[in-house]
Amino acid sequence: MDSIFQSIEILSKEKGIDAQIVLDAVKDAMLIAARKHFRTLENYEAEFDQKTGAIRLYAVKVVADAVTDPALEMTLSEARRIDPQAEVGSSIRIQKPTDALGRISAQTAKQVIFQKVREAERDTVYREYADRVGELVNTAIKRIEGLDLVVDLGKTEARLPKREQSRLESYSVGDRLRCVIKIVDKSAKGPGVVVSRADAELVKRLFEQEVPEIYDGTVQIRGCAREAGERTKIAVQSRDRDVDSVGACVGMKGMRVQSIIRELRGEKIDIIEYSEDPVQFATHALSPAKIGRVTILDPLEHHMEVIVDDSQLSLAIGKKGQNVRLAAKLLGWKIDIKSEEEKRQEVQNAIELLSTGAPVSALIDHGLAEITVDALVKADIGTVEKLGSMTPEALEALEGIDAESVNQIQTAINSFYAQEYPDAPQEEYAEPIVGGSVPDHAPAEQAGAESAAEEYSAESTESGVEDTAPDSSGTMIEPAESVGNTDSSAGPADETGLEHENEA
C-alpha cells in the first residue's frame, strides 16, 4: 500500500495537479471496483490512512429498530458487537477486504483514475493558459500526428494544426518554434491549447520583442494584416513626434525587421505609417504602388475608389490580388482599384449614355410601376431625358397617367439622377425634375462612379521587403479630391476624361 501513496505523489507532481485530486480519484475508483466485485447495494466508503498509505474499504449501515433493508440497515444488537457505543440511528462501518478485488475490478479502477486525472489536468491547464491567449511562447515539436503537430509547452502539450502553419515552413520532430497561443479549450479531446504560426498576433509579438520603442509604448501597432508565408502589412504610429515609427521598426540597416523576416522564413513585411485619414492611410497601405487619387464612395459602408497610373495597376493589385486584399483588410474598407485608362473609359461611357439618353424602363429599378412605363412607351416617350422635360400637365394628358402616377414619375426621376450623380449637390434634385432638364453641369466622372470593380490577376513586380511607406511626393491628393474638403467652390473631383474628350 505504501507504493500506492508514492505513486499518487509522483503522478501529481508529473501532471502538476493537487495530490488530493488524485487521491479522491483513487477512492472513487475503489468504490466502483467494490460495487462490481461484491454485487450488493451496500453503501461503501473509502478511507486513506496517512500513516501506512493504505486505502481501506468500508460498508456503511444504519442502526434501526426494525430492519427493512439488510443491505443498508442492521439491528442494534448486531451493531453493538462491532461498536459497543452504537445507538439507534447511528452509522456503523464494516471493513471489507480489498484483497478480494479481482483483476477486472483493478482495470476498472485504473480507467477511473486516468479519467479523473485527465479531467483534473485539463482544469489545471485551462486555469493556467486561459489568460495567456495571444502570448508568445517557445515550443519544441514533440510528435507529428497526420498534418498536425503536437508541441511541448513544458507543463503540457499544445496542438499546431495544419491551418495554423506557415506555407514556407517544413517541420520535423525536435525543431524549436516560437508560436502564439490562439485557443484554450477546456472540453477538447487531447491537448486543450492550440498554438499558431500563421496568426497576425505572431508578427505583433515579434515586433514587440525586437523593437524597444514598441515594447515601452513609444510606438504603437495600430493594425496588422497577414497572409502567412506570403506577405504581412503592419501599421505603426509614433506617440512622440521626435521618433520615426517606421524607422524604429526597420532598425539600422534593416537589422530589426530582418531578424523578424528570418524568424518567419523569408516572409515579406511592409511597415506602414498609420493615419487617421482613411485617404492618406490607403495611400500608405497600397505601397509600394504610387497612388494617383483616392475617392470615398460611401463613408458609412467604408467603400473607396483608388485611381492609379496604368503602369502602377499590377503593382497596386499585387500577385493574385494580394496587395490590395491585405490593404483592404488593414483598413477595414472595401477598395476598388482602377487605372486612369479604365476611369477615362468609364467617364466616356457615361457621356455617351447622357447623349443617347437612358431608356425609360430604367426607372423601374427606382420604384416606377411597370404599367406606368408601358403607358409612357405607348405615348412615344422612350427616354428618361424626354420624360424629364415634360410638365406635369402634359403627363396627365397622356392615356393611363393620373396625378398619382405623375408623383411616382417625379420620385423615380429624382432617384435616377441622384444615383447617376451621387456626389452632386443635393439642391440639384430638391425640386421635381419633371418639367425641368437634365443638369448639364454634373461631373461626368461621377456618372460612372458606381461601376463594379473588376477582378485582376497580375504578377507583382516588387522584390525584397518594403521597409518604408510610399514617397509622399508621389501620392499628393488635391484638396478638391479629398473627402475632408468642404469648400463649396471646389471643382469636380476629376475632369481628365472631359478634357481628353474635348481635345479629341
WOWOHU-V902462 format. One record per backbone hydrogen bond with DSSP energy under -0.5 kcal/mol. CO is the residue of the C=O (numbers start at 0). NH is the residue of the N-H. If there is no record, write none. Layout:
co->(CO	CO)
nh->(NH	NH)
This chain:
co->(0	0	1	2	3	4	5	6	7	8	9	10	11	11	17	17	18	19	20	21	22	23	24	25	26	27	28	29	30	31	32	33	34	42	44	46	46	47	48	53	53	55	56	57	58	59	60	61	62	64	65	68	68	71	73	74	75	76	77	78	78	82	86	89	91	91	92	93	95	97	101	102	103	104	105	106	107	108	109	110	111	112	113	114	115	116	117	118	119	120	121	122	123	124	125	128	129	131	134	136	138	139	140	142	142	143	144	147	148	148	149	149	150	150	151	152	155	155	156	157	158	158	159	160	161	163	163	165	171	174	176	176	178	179	179	180	182	183	184	191	192	193	193	195	198	198	199	200	201	202	203	204	205	206	209	210	210	211	212	212	213	217	219	219	222	224	226	226	229	230	231	232	233	234	234	235	236	239	241	242	243	244	245	246	249	249	250	251	253	254	255	256	257	258	259	260	260	261	267	268	269	269	271	275	276	277	278	279	280	281	283	285	288	289	292	294	294	297	297	301	302	302	303	304	305	306	306	307	308	308	309	311	312	313	316	316	317	317	318	320	321	322	323	324	325	326	327	327	332	333	334	335	337	338	339	340	341	342	343	344	345	346	347	348	349	350	351	352	357	358	359	360	361	362	362	363	368	369	370	371	372	373	374	375	376	379	381	382	383	384	386	387	387	389	390	391	392	394	397	399	401	402	403	404	405	406	407	408	409	410	411	412	413	414	415	416	418	420	424	425	426	432	438	442	443	444	445	447	457	464	465	470	471	475	477	477	478	481	485	486	494	495	496	497	498	499)
nh->(3	4	5	6	7	8	9	10	11	12	13	14	15	16	20	21	22	23	24	25	26	27	28	29	30	31	32	33	34	35	36	37	38	59	57	48	55	49	52	48	55	46	95	44	93	42	91	73	88	66	67	71	72	61	63	78	79	80	81	81	82	85	89	62	60	93	94	58	56	100	105	106	107	108	109	110	111	112	113	114	115	116	117	118	119	120	121	122	123	124	125	126	127	128	129	131	132	134	180	178	176	151	173	144	149	145	147	144	150	159	141	142	152	157	139	154	152	153	192	150	160	194	148	163	164	196	197	168	174	140	138	178	136	181	195	133	193	185	187	184	158	181	182	179	201	202	203	204	205	206	207	208	209	210	211	213	214	215	217	218	216	238	221	236	234	232	229	230	267	226	269	224	271	221	222	273	219	242	243	244	247	248	249	250	255	256	253	254	257	258	259	260	261	262	263	265	266	264	231	270	233	271	235	277	280	281	282	283	284	285	286	288	290	308	306	296	304	301	302	333	296	297	335	294	337	291	292	339	311	312	312	315	316	317	322	323	320	457	321	324	325	326	327	328	329	330	331	332	334	303	336	305	307	342	343	344	345	346	347	348	349	350	351	352	353	354	355	356	383	361	362	363	364	365	367	366	372	373	374	375	376	377	378	380	379	381	359	386	387	388	389	434	435	434	394	395	396	397	400	401	405	406	407	408	409	410	411	412	413	414	415	416	417	418	419	420	421	423	427	428	429	435	441	446	446	447	448	450	319	466	270	473	474	477	480	481	481	484	487	489	498	499	500	501	502	503)
